[in-house]
Amino acid sequence: MKSRHPLVTETHLVIEVAFSTLEFDRTVKGPLYASAGVAEYWIINLRGRKIEVYQSPSTDDGTWKNSQIVDAGDTFESPFAGSIQVNDLLPIIGE
């Protein structure tokens, strides 16, 4: 059992799952993670059925040098998690 939370230097990827918190995750948490030097940040956007991928943080101003929005059915590459299929991370919606 761990006696503490991981340090930023031990955290390479943070994933937020957003339904009602999407704007907060983008405008508050994203810049905080970038400022802290977290290398990669994903927002799993449940309403939009896509993943927002942020990489290469700028610790000086809390921005991300690289970002992309990946739609359901598509795949993206993560330096920490490999090849990711968006559908694998989204809930299945009934017909």
Biopython code that builds the backbone (N, CA, C, O; Angstrom):
import numpy as np
from Bio.PDB.StructureBuilder import StructureBuilder

atoms = [
    (1, "MET", "N", (0.834, -1.176, 0.000)),
    (1, "MET", "CA", (0.000, 0.000, 0.000)),
    (1, "MET", "C", (0.885, 1.248, 0.000)),
    (1, "MET", "O", (1.841, 1.340, 0.770)),
    (2, "LYS", "N", (0.567, 2.179, -0.847)),
    (2, "LYS", "CA", (1.353, 3.409, -0.909)),
    (2, "LYS", "C", (0.978, 4.338, 0.238)),
    (2, "LYS", "O", (-0.180, 4.413, 0.650)),
    (3, "SER", "N", (1.978, 5.037, 0.736)),
    (3, "SER", "CA", (1.746, 5.950, 1.845)),
    (3, "SER", "C", (1.588, 7.403, 1.384)),
    (3, "SER", "O", (1.410, 8.305, 2.203)),
    (4, "ARG", "N", (1.656, 7.621, 0.071)),
    (4, "ARG", "CA", (1.530, 8.987, -0.445)),
    (4, "ARG", "C", (1.018, 8.959, -1.874)),
    (4, "ARG", "O", (1.039, 7.919, -2.532)),
    (5, "HIS", "N", (0.561, 10.102, -2.344)),
    (5, "HIS", "CA", (0.184, 10.247, -3.742)),
    (5, "HIS", "C", (1.460, 10.358, -4.578)),
    (5, "HIS", "O", (2.498, 10.763, -4.055)),
    (6, "PRO", "N", (1.403, 10.005, -5.868)),
    (6, "PRO", "CA", (2.606, 10.128, -6.699)),
    (6, "PRO", "C", (3.018, 11.591, -6.882)),
    (6, "PRO", "O", (2.178, 12.491, -6.890)),
    (7, "LEU", "N", (4.288, 11.802, -7.024)),
    (7, "LEU", "CA", (4.826, 13.126, -7.319)),
    (7, "LEU", "C", (4.625, 13.435, -8.800)),
    (7, "LEU", "O", (4.405, 12.527, -9.602)),
    (8, "VAL", "N", (4.698, 14.696, -9.158)),
    (8, "VAL", "CA", (4.562, 15.080, -10.564)),
    (8, "VAL", "C", (5.619, 14.382, -11.412)),
    (8, "VAL", "O", (5.337, 13.960, -12.534)),
    (9, "THR", "N", (6.813, 14.261, -10.893)),
    (9, "THR", "CA", (7.886, 13.612, -11.643)),
    (9, "THR", "C", (7.606, 12.125, -11.876)),
    (9, "THR", "O", (8.229, 11.503, -12.736)),
    (10, "GLU", "N", (6.681, 11.565, -11.121)),
    (10, "GLU", "CA", (6.296, 10.165, -11.277)),
    (10, "GLU", "C", (5.008, 10.000, -12.096)),
    (10, "GLU", "O", (4.562, 8.880, -12.346)),
    (11, "THR", "N", (4.420, 11.122, -12.508)),
    (11, "THR", "CA", (3.149, 11.111, -13.225)),
    (11, "THR", "C", (3.375, 11.525, -14.665)),
    (11, "THR", "O", (3.728, 12.672, -14.941)),
    (12, "HIS", "N", (3.173, 10.595, -15.582)),
    (12, "HIS", "CA", (3.411, 10.880, -16.995)),
    (12, "HIS", "C", (2.118, 11.118, -17.761)),
    (12, "HIS", "O", (2.122, 11.802, -18.784)),
    (13, "LEU", "N", (1.026, 10.567, -17.283)),
    (13, "LEU", "CA", (-0.255, 10.651, -17.980)),
    (13, "LEU", "C", (-1.372, 10.830, -16.967)),
    (13, "LEU", "O", (-1.474, 10.069, -16.005)),
    (14, "VAL", "N", (-2.216, 11.848, -17.185)),
    (14, "VAL", "CA", (-3.420, 12.050, -16.378)),
    (14, "VAL", "C", (-4.606, 11.954, -17.315)),
    (14, "VAL", "O", (-4.606, 12.532, -18.402)),
    (15, "ILE", "N", (-5.635, 11.206, -16.875)),
    (15, "ILE", "CA", (-6.841, 11.038, -17.673)),
    (15, "ILE", "C", (-8.036, 11.511, -16.853)),
    (15, "ILE", "O", (-8.268, 11.033, -15.742)),
    (16, "GLU", "N", (-8.785, 12.446, -17.406)),
    (16, "GLU", "CA", (-10.033, 12.909, -16.792)),
    (16, "GLU", "C", (-11.191, 12.367, -17.629)),
    (16, "GLU", "O", (-11.116, 12.344, -18.857)),
    (17, "VAL", "N", (-12.244, 11.940, -16.973)),
    (17, "VAL", "CA", (-13.461, 11.510, -17.652)),
    (17, "VAL", "C", (-14.495, 12.586, -17.386)),
    (17, "VAL", "O", (-14.850, 12.844, -16.236)),
    (18, "ALA", "N", (-14.982, 13.216, -18.453)),
    (18, "ALA", "CA", (-15.844, 14.385, -18.299)),
    (18, "ALA", "C", (-17.216, 14.175, -18.919)),
    (18, "ALA", "O", (-17.349, 13.749, -20.066)),
    (19, "PHE", "N", (-18.216, 14.483, -18.134)),
    (19, "PHE", "CA", (-19.580, 14.555, -18.643)),
    (19, "PHE", "C", (-20.090, 15.972, -18.405)),
    (19, "PHE", "O", (-20.486, 16.664, -19.343)),
    (20, "SER", "N", (-20.078, 16.394, -17.156)),
    (20, "SER", "CA", (-20.543, 17.744, -16.833)),
    (20, "SER", "C", (-19.387, 18.688, -16.491)),
    (20, "SER", "O", (-19.608, 19.883, -16.296)),
    (21, "THR", "N", (-18.170, 18.173, -16.417)),
    (21, "THR", "CA", (-17.014, 18.981, -15.993)),
    (21, "THR", "C", (-16.080, 19.346, -17.138)),
    (21, "THR", "O", (-14.951, 19.772, -16.898)),
    (22, "LEU", "N", (-16.523, 19.190, -18.358)),
    (22, "LEU", "CA", (-15.645, 19.347, -19.522)),
    (22, "LEU", "C", (-14.939, 20.705, -19.549)),
    (22, "LEU", "O", (-13.719, 20.755, -19.709)),
    (23, "GLU", "N", (-15.669, 21.791, -19.397)),
    (23, "GLU", "CA", (-15.056, 23.117, -19.486)),
    (23, "GLU", "C", (-14.066, 23.340, -18.342)),
    (23, "GLU", "O", (-13.011, 23.939, -18.552)),
    (24, "PHE", "N", (-14.385, 22.873, -17.156)),
    (24, "PHE", "CA", (-13.482, 22.979, -16.001)),
    (24, "PHE", "C", (-12.204, 22.173, -16.247)),
    (24, "PHE", "O", (-11.104, 22.624, -15.927)),
    (25, "ASP", "N", (-12.362, 20.980, -16.816)),
    (25, "ASP", "CA", (-11.189, 20.146, -17.106)),
    (25, "ASP", "C", (-10.285, 20.810, -18.133)),
    (25, "ASP", "O", (-9.061, 20.715, -18.040)),
    (26, "ARG", "N", (-10.885, 21.485, -19.116)),
    (26, "ARG", "CA", (-10.091, 22.175, -20.143)),
    (26, "ARG", "C", (-9.410, 23.430, -19.605)),
    (26, "ARG", "O", (-8.215, 23.636, -19.816)),
    (27, "THR", "N", (-10.175, 24.264, -18.912)),
    (27, "THR", "CA", (-9.685, 25.612, -18.593)),
    (27, "THR", "C", (-8.994, 25.735, -17.245)),
    (27, "THR", "O", (-8.212, 26.662, -17.036)),
    (28, "VAL", "N", (-9.271, 24.811, -16.325)),
    (28, "VAL", "CA", (-8.645, 24.883, -15.000)),
    (28, "VAL", "C", (-7.635, 23.749, -14.819)),
    (28, "VAL", "O", (-6.456, 23.996, -14.565)),
    (29, "LYS", "N", (-8.094, 22.531, -14.948)),
    (29, "LYS", "CA", (-7.199, 21.397, -14.697)),
    (29, "LYS", "C", (-6.101, 21.285, -15.751)),
    (29, "LYS", "O", (-4.946, 21.036, -15.405)),
    (30, "GLY", "N", (-6.432, 21.464, -17.018)),
    (30, "GLY", "CA", (-5.433, 21.355, -18.086)),
    (30, "GLY", "C", (-4.237, 22.264, -17.865)),
    (30, "GLY", "O", (-3.100, 21.792, -17.890)),
    (31, "PRO", "N", (-4.459, 23.563, -17.647)),
    (31, "PRO", "CA", (-3.326, 24.455, -17.374)),
    (31, "PRO", "C", (-2.552, 24.096, -16.103)),
    (31, "PRO", "O", (-1.334, 24.264, -16.049)),
    (32, "LEU", "N", (-3.259, 23.602, -15.079)),
    (32, "LEU", "CA", (-2.560, 23.188, -13.858)),
    (32, "LEU", "C", (-1.634, 22.007, -14.132)),
    (32, "LEU", "O", (-0.495, 21.984, -13.666)),
    (33, "TYR", "N", (-2.124, 21.029, -14.888)),
    (33, "TYR", "CA", (-1.292, 19.874, -15.219)),
    (33, "TYR", "C", (-0.106, 20.282, -16.089)),
    (33, "TYR", "O", (1.006, 19.791, -15.894)),
    (34, "ALA", "N", (-0.339, 21.177, -17.044)),
    (34, "ALA", "CA", (0.760, 21.644, -17.894)),
    (34, "ALA", "C", (1.806, 22.384, -17.059)),
    (34, "ALA", "O", (3.005, 22.148, -17.207)),
    (35, "SER", "N", (1.350, 23.271, -16.189)),
    (35, "SER", "CA", (2.273, 24.029, -15.329)),
    (35, "SER", "C", (3.093, 23.117, -14.437)),
    (35, "SER", "O", (4.254, 23.399, -14.140)),
    (36, "ALA", "N", (2.476, 22.014, -14.010)),
    (36, "ALA", "CA", (3.164, 21.067, -13.129)),
    (36, "ALA", "C", (4.134, 20.168, -13.896)),
    (36, "ALA", "O", (4.964, 19.492, -13.288)),
    (37, "GLY", "N", (4.033, 20.157, -15.240)),
    (37, "GLY", "CA", (4.944, 19.357, -16.040)),
    (37, "GLY", "C", (4.477, 17.944, -16.326)),
    (37, "GLY", "O", (5.279, 17.097, -16.718)),
    (38, "VAL", "N", (3.175, 17.670, -16.135)),
    (38, "VAL", "CA", (2.636, 16.360, -16.526)),
    (38, "VAL", "C", (2.790, 16.248, -18.048)),
    (38, "VAL", "O", (2.361, 17.139, -18.781)),
    (39, "ALA", "N", (3.390, 15.174, -18.516)),
    (39, "ALA", "CA", (3.756, 15.071, -19.933)),
    (39, "ALA", "C", (2.568, 14.918, -20.874)),
    (39, "ALA", "O", (2.619, 15.382, -22.013)),
    (40, "GLU", "N", (1.502, 14.274, -20.412)),
    (40, "GLU", "CA", (0.368, 14.009, -21.299)),
    (40, "GLU", "C", (-0.919, 14.042, -20.487)),
    (40, "GLU", "O", (-0.967, 13.553, -19.358)),
    (41, "TYR", "N", (-1.971, 14.628, -21.078)),
    (41, "TYR", "CA", (-3.262, 14.802, -20.418)),
    (41, "TYR", "C", (-4.358, 14.478, -21.410)),
    (41, "TYR", "O", (-4.374, 15.003, -22.523)),
    (42, "TRP", "N", (-5.276, 13.612, -21.006)),
    (42, "TRP", "CA", (-6.424, 13.278, -21.862)),
    (42, "TRP", "C", (-7.696, 13.693, -21.153)),
    (42, "TRP", "O", (-7.809, 13.593, -19.931)),
    (43, "ILE", "N", (-8.650, 14.159, -21.940)),
    (43, "ILE", "CA", (-10.005, 14.347, -21.450)),
    (43, "ILE", "C", (-10.897, 13.426, -22.272)),
    (43, "ILE", "O", (-11.030, 13.596, -23.484)),
    (44, "ILE", "N", (-11.499, 12.461, -21.612)),
    (44, "ILE", "CA", (-12.466, 11.597, -22.286)),
    (44, "ILE", "C", (-13.801, 12.318, -22.215)),
    (44, "ILE", "O", (-14.431, 12.383, -21.160)),
    (45, "ASN", "N", (-14.223, 12.857, -23.344)),
    (45, "ASN", "CA", (-15.432, 13.663, -23.464)),
    (45, "ASN", "C", (-16.597, 12.720, -23.747)),
    (45, "ASN", "O", (-16.811, 12.317, -24.891)),
    (46, "LEU", "N", (-17.345, 12.370, -22.713)),
    (46, "LEU", "CA", (-18.431, 11.405, -22.864)),
    (46, "LEU", "C", (-19.576, 11.944, -23.715)),
    (46, "LEU", "O", (-20.146, 11.202, -24.515)),
    (47, "ARG", "N", (-19.920, 13.214, -23.560)),
    (47, "ARG", "CA", (-21.017, 13.799, -24.358)),
    (47, "ARG", "C", (-20.669, 13.853, -25.841)),
    (47, "ARG", "O", (-21.488, 13.516, -26.696)),
    (48, "GLY", "N", (-19.442, 14.280, -26.135)),
    (48, "GLY", "CA", (-19.015, 14.416, -27.523)),
    (48, "GLY", "C", (-18.495, 13.126, -28.132)),
    (48, "GLY", "O", (-18.262, 13.054, -29.338)),
    (49, "ARG", "N", (-18.310, 12.093, -27.289)),
    (49, "ARG", "CA", (-17.791, 10.795, -27.721)),
    (49, "ARG", "C", (-16.463, 10.968, -28.463)),
    (49, "ARG", "O", (-16.300, 10.525, -29.600)),
    (50, "LYS", "N", (-15.531, 11.620, -27.787)),
    (50, "LYS", "CA", (-14.188, 11.834, -28.338)),
    (50, "LYS", "C", (-13.205, 11.980, -27.196)),
    (50, "LYS", "O", (-13.593, 12.099, -26.034)),
    (51, "ILE", "N", (-11.941, 11.971, -27.535)),
    (51, "ILE", "CA", (-10.892, 12.178, -26.539)),
    (51, "ILE", "C", (-10.053, 13.371, -26.968)),
    (51, "ILE", "O", (-9.622, 13.472, -28.117)),
    (52, "GLU", "N", (-9.832, 14.267, -26.022)),
    (52, "GLU", "CA", (-8.940, 15.401, -26.250)),
    (52, "GLU", "C", (-7.581, 14.999, -25.692)),
    (52, "GLU", "O", (-7.472, 14.609, -24.529)),
    (53, "VAL", "N", (-6.557, 15.094, -26.516)),
    (53, "VAL", "CA", (-5.216, 14.658, -26.127)),
    (53, "VAL", "C", (-4.302, 15.887, -26.106)),
    (53, "VAL", "O", (-4.178, 16.601, -27.100)),
    (54, "TYR", "N", (-3.671, 16.116, -24.965)),
    (54, "TYR", "CA", (-2.747, 17.237, -24.793)),
    (54, "TYR", "C", (-1.376, 16.669, -24.445)),
    (54, "TYR", "O", (-1.246, 15.832, -23.552)),
    (55, "GLN", "N", (-0.349, 17.139, -25.165)),
    (55, "GLN", "CA", (1.021, 16.650, -24.954)),
    (55, "GLN", "C", (1.999, 17.813, -24.994)),
    (55, "GLN", "O", (1.682, 18.891, -25.498)),
    (56, "SER", "N", (3.172, 17.586, -24.465)),
    (56, "SER", "CA", (4.272, 18.567, -24.452)),
    (56, "SER", "C", (3.872, 19.848, -23.715)),
    (56, "SER", "O", (3.606, 20.876, -24.338)),
    (57, "PRO", "N", (3.835, 19.774, -22.397)),
    (57, "PRO", "CA", (3.418, 20.940, -21.620)),
    (57, "PRO", "C", (4.470, 22.040, -21.600)),
    (57, "PRO", "O", (5.669, 21.780, -21.696)),
    (58, "SER", "N", (3.999, 23.257, -21.475)),
    (58, "SER", "CA", (4.872, 24.400, -21.234)),
    (58, "SER", "C", (4.670, 24.803, -19.774)),
    (58, "SER", "O", (3.633, 25.361, -19.416)),
    (59, "THR", "N", (5.653, 24.521, -18.947)),
    (59, "THR", "CA", (5.524, 24.823, -17.521)),
    (59, "THR", "C", (5.565, 26.322, -17.243)),
    (59, "THR", "O", (5.134, 26.771, -16.181)),
    (60, "ASP", "N", (6.084, 27.099, -18.199)),
    (60, "ASP", "CA", (6.166, 28.552, -18.008)),
    (60, "ASP", "C", (4.799, 29.223, -18.006)),
    (60, "ASP", "O", (4.540, 30.119, -17.203)),
    (61, "ASP", "N", (3.928, 28.784, -18.909)),
    (61, "ASP", "CA", (2.635, 29.472, -19.033)),
    (61, "ASP", "C", (1.417, 28.551, -18.942)),
    (61, "ASP", "O", (0.293, 29.002, -19.160)),
    (62, "GLY", "N", (1.616, 27.283, -18.627)),
    (62, "GLY", "CA", (0.491, 26.373, -18.441)),
    (62, "GLY", "C", (-0.268, 26.023, -19.700)),
    (62, "GLY", "O", (-1.466, 25.745, -19.656)),
    (63, "THR", "N", (0.429, 26.037, -20.825)),
    (63, "THR", "CA", (-0.216, 25.664, -22.090)),
    (63, "THR", "C", (0.380, 24.349, -22.583)),
    (63, "THR", "O", (1.362, 23.843, -22.039)),
    (64, "TRP", "N", (-0.234, 23.822, -23.614)),
    (64, "TRP", "CA", (0.224, 22.576, -24.235)),
    (64, "TRP", "C", (0.698, 22.886, -25.640)),
    (64, "TRP", "O", (0.012, 23.585, -26.386)),
    (65, "LYS", "N", (1.858, 22.377, -26.008)),
    (65, "LYS", "CA", (2.408, 22.622, -27.346)),
    (65, "LYS", "C", (1.689, 21.800, -28.411)),
    (65, "LYS", "O", (1.593, 22.224, -29.562)),
    (66, "ASN", "N", (1.185, 20.631, -28.033)),
    (66, "ASN", "CA", (0.489, 19.754, -28.976)),
    (66, "ASN", "C", (-0.857, 19.357, -28.405)),
    (66, "ASN", "O", (-0.968, 18.979, -27.239)),
    (67, "SER", "N", (-1.877, 19.446, -29.242)),
    (67, "SER", "CA", (-3.196, 18.963, -28.822)),
    (67, "SER", "C", (-3.931, 18.439, -30.051)),
    (67, "SER", "O", (-3.704, 18.885, -31.176)),
    (68, "GLN", "N", (-4.804, 17.496, -29.806)),
    (68, "GLN", "CA", (-5.636, 16.957, -30.876)),
    (68, "GLN", "C", (-6.932, 16.436, -30.284)),
    (68, "GLN", "O", (-6.987, 16.046, -29.117)),
    (69, "ILE", "N", (-7.965, 16.434, -31.096)),
    (69, "ILE", "CA", (-9.243, 15.855, -30.711)),
    (69, "ILE", "C", (-9.439, 14.631, -31.588)),
    (69, "ILE", "O", (-9.394, 14.711, -32.816)),
    (70, "VAL", "N", (-9.658, 13.498, -30.934)),
    (70, "VAL", "CA", (-9.748, 12.228, -31.647)),
    (70, "VAL", "C", (-11.171, 11.690, -31.486)),
    (70, "VAL", "O", (-11.645, 11.489, -30.368)),
    (71, "ASP", "N", (-11.834, 11.465, -32.600)),
    (71, "ASP", "CA", (-13.233, 11.040, -32.597)),
    (71, "ASP", "C", (-13.389, 9.546, -32.355)),
    (71, "ASP", "O", (-12.457, 8.764, -32.544)),
    (72, "ALA", "N", (-14.594, 9.171, -31.932)),
    (72, "ALA", "CA", (-14.947, 7.763, -31.786)),
    (72, "ALA", "C", (-14.644, 7.054, -33.109)),
    (72, "ALA", "O", (-14.902, 7.602, -34.181)),
    (73, "GLY", "N", (-14.110, 5.861, -33.037)),
    (73, "GLY", "CA", (-13.752, 5.093, -34.224)),
    (73, "GLY", "C", (-12.327, 5.311, -34.687)),
    (73, "GLY", "O", (-11.811, 4.537, -35.493)),
    (74, "ASP", "N", (-11.677, 6.369, -34.181)),
    (74, "ASP", "CA", (-10.306, 6.662, -34.579)),
    (74, "ASP", "C", (-9.308, 6.135, -33.548)),
    (74, "ASP", "O", (-9.679, 5.679, -32.467)),
    (75, "THR", "N", (-8.035, 6.214, -33.919)),
    (75, "THR", "CA", (-6.930, 5.734, -33.090)),
    (75, "THR", "C", (-5.910, 6.856, -32.955)),
    (75, "THR", "O", (-5.750, 7.661, -33.872)),
    (76, "PHE", "N", (-5.217, 6.916, -31.815)),
    (76, "PHE", "CA", (-4.122, 7.873, -31.666)),
    (76, "PHE", "C", (-2.968, 7.199, -30.949)),
    (76, "PHE", "O", (-3.130, 6.139, -30.343)),
    (77, "GLU", "N", (-1.808, 7.818, -31.021)),
    (77, "GLU", "CA", (-0.596, 7.286, -30.409)),
    (77, "GLU", "C", (-0.242, 8.081, -29.162)),
    (77, "GLU", "O", (-0.256, 9.312, -29.161)),
    (78, "SER", "N", (0.072, 7.356, -28.113)),
    (78, "SER", "CA", (0.528, 7.951, -26.863)),
    (78, "SER", "C", (1.919, 7.419, -26.570)),
    (78, "SER", "O", (2.152, 6.215, -26.672)),
    (79, "PRO", "N", (2.854, 8.300, -26.205)),
    (79, "PRO", "CA", (4.190, 7.808, -25.868)),
    (79, "PRO", "C", (4.188, 6.920, -24.618)),
    (79, "PRO", "O", (5.130, 6.158, -24.402)),
    (80, "PHE", "N", (3.148, 7.012, -23.803)),
    (80, "PHE", "CA", (3.092, 6.239, -22.565)),
    (80, "PHE", "C", (2.162, 5.041, -22.625)),
    (80, "PHE", "O", (2.364, 4.057, -21.914)),
    (81, "ALA", "N", (1.141, 5.122, -23.475)),
    (81, "ALA", "CA", (0.140, 4.058, -23.517)),
    (81, "ALA", "C", (0.088, 3.325, -24.850)),
    (81, "ALA", "O", (-0.669, 2.365, -24.997)),
    (82, "GLY", "N", (0.877, 3.760, -25.818)),
    (82, "GLY", "CA", (0.896, 3.099, -27.128)),
    (82, "GLY", "C", (-0.257, 3.533, -28.018)),
    (82, "GLY", "O", (-0.718, 4.671, -27.943)),
    (83, "SER", "N", (-0.714, 2.623, -28.854)),
    (83, "SER", "CA", (-1.799, 2.892, -29.797)),
    (83, "SER", "C", (-3.135, 2.737, -29.072)),
    (83, "SER", "O", (-3.424, 1.684, -28.503)),
    (84, "ILE", "N", (-3.940, 3.790, -29.100)),
    (84, "ILE", "CA", (-5.206, 3.814, -28.362)),
    (84, "ILE", "C", (-6.373, 3.937, -29.334)),
    (84, "ILE", "O", (-6.404, 4.842, -30.168)),
    (85, "GLN", "N", (-7.324, 3.030, -29.222)),
    (85, "GLN", "CA", (-8.564, 3.113, -29.984)),
    (85, "GLN", "C", (-9.590, 3.821, -29.108)),
    (85, "GLN", "O", (-9.911, 3.355, -28.014)),
    (86, "VAL", "N", (-10.098, 4.941, -29.591)),
    (86, "VAL", "CA", (-11.021, 5.753, -28.802)),
    (86, "VAL", "C", (-12.220, 4.936, -28.336)),
    (86, "VAL", "O", (-12.633, 5.062, -27.184)),
    (87, "ASN", "N", (-12.779, 4.113, -29.195)),
    (87, "ASN", "CA", (-13.960, 3.323, -28.828)),
    (87, "ASN", "C", (-13.717, 2.429, -27.624)),
    (87, "ASN", "O", (-14.654, 2.116, -26.890)),
    (88, "ASP", "N", (-12.466, 2.010, -27.408)),
    (88, "ASP", "CA", (-12.157, 1.159, -26.267)),
    (88, "ASP", "C", (-12.327, 1.894, -24.924)),
    (88, "ASP", "O", (-12.469, 1.262, -23.877)),
    (89, "LEU", "N", (-12.311, 3.226, -24.970)),
    (89, "LEU", "CA", (-12.411, 4.014, -23.749)),
    (89, "LEU", "C", (-13.774, 4.676, -23.563)),
    (89, "LEU", "O", (-14.007, 5.338, -22.552)),
    (90, "LEU", "N", (-14.664, 4.505, -24.518)),
    (90, "LEU", "CA", (-16.003, 5.090, -24.429)),
    (90, "LEU", "C", (-17.023, 4.025, -24.048)),
    (90, "LEU", "O", (-16.889, 2.867, -24.444)),
    (91, "PRO", "N", (-18.036, 4.404, -23.286)),
    (91, "PRO", "CA", (-19.066, 3.432, -22.959)),
    (91, "PRO", "C", (-19.873, 3.054, -24.198)),
    (91, "PRO", "O", (-20.042, 3.856, -25.117)),
    (92, "ILE", "N", (-20.361, 1.832, -24.205)),
    (92, "ILE", "CA", (-21.203, 1.370, -25.308)),
    (92, "ILE", "C", (-22.590, 1.961, -25.110)),
    (92, "ILE", "O", (-23.166, 1.877, -24.025)),
    (93, "ILE", "N", (-23.121, 2.563, -26.178)),
    (93, "ILE", "CA", (-24.448, 3.149, -26.123)),
    (93, "ILE", "C", (-25.419, 2.210, -26.801)),
    (93, "ILE", "O", (-25.181, 1.766, -27.925)),
    (94, "GLY", "N", (-26.514, 1.903, -26.124)),
    (94, "GLY", "CA", (-27.515, 0.971, -26.666)),
    (94, "GLY", "C", (-28.173, 1.526, -27.926)),
    (94, "GLY", "O", (-28.165, 2.729, -28.188)),
    (95, "GLU", "N", (-28.732, 0.616, -28.680)),
    (95, "GLU", "CA", (-29.360, 0.992, -29.950)),
    (95, "GLU", "C", (-30.761, 1.509, -29.726)),
    (95, "GLU", "O", (-31.445, 1.873, -30.683)),
]
sb = StructureBuilder()
sb.init_structure("model")
sb.init_model(0)
sb.init_chain("A")
sb.init_seg("    ")
for serial, (resi, resn, name, xyz) in enumerate(atoms, 1):
    if name == "N":
        sb.init_residue(resn, " ", resi, " ")
    sb.init_atom(name, np.array(xyz, "f"), 0.0, 1.0, " ", f" {name:<3s}", serial, name[0])
structure = sb.get_structure()
